[in-house]
């Protein structure tokens, strides 16, 4: 098993692309780096928002476009950034 401590907004580019990414802390927006690191056909599951959050599923189509679906309201801790 490999783990990494770092800026969650940047993902893990040296191990990309990923079939799926699950984020367990809430950023205020969907980080573009995470979408870039998805394989075509991949999915990102991520809570998004500050006080009001939605669990989002982002699907990357084979042509590189994405669709986002809000699934359910949630409450997660904030996703942190390195400073």
Residue, then its C-alpha position, 0 to 999 in steps of 0.5 A: x500500500x502506498x500513501x501520500x500526504x500533500x495538497x489534495x487539490x493537486x491530486x496525485x499526478x505521478x500515478x495518474x490516470x485513474x479509473x476512479x477517484x474518491x475524495x473524503x474531504x470537501x473542497x470549495x470547487x472541483x479541482x481541475x487537476x483531479x478531472x485531468x487525472x481521470x482516465x476517459x470513462x473514469x469517475x470522480x466522487x467528491x463532496x463539494x461546498x463550504x457550509x452547504x455541500x453536495x456529493x458530486x459524481x463527475x464522469x469523464x466521457x471517452x471524448x474528454x468531456x465531463x458530466x457532473x451530477x449532485x447525488x445527495x447533501x452531505x457534511x465533510x471536513x474541508x479539503x486542505x491546501x499546502x501553503 
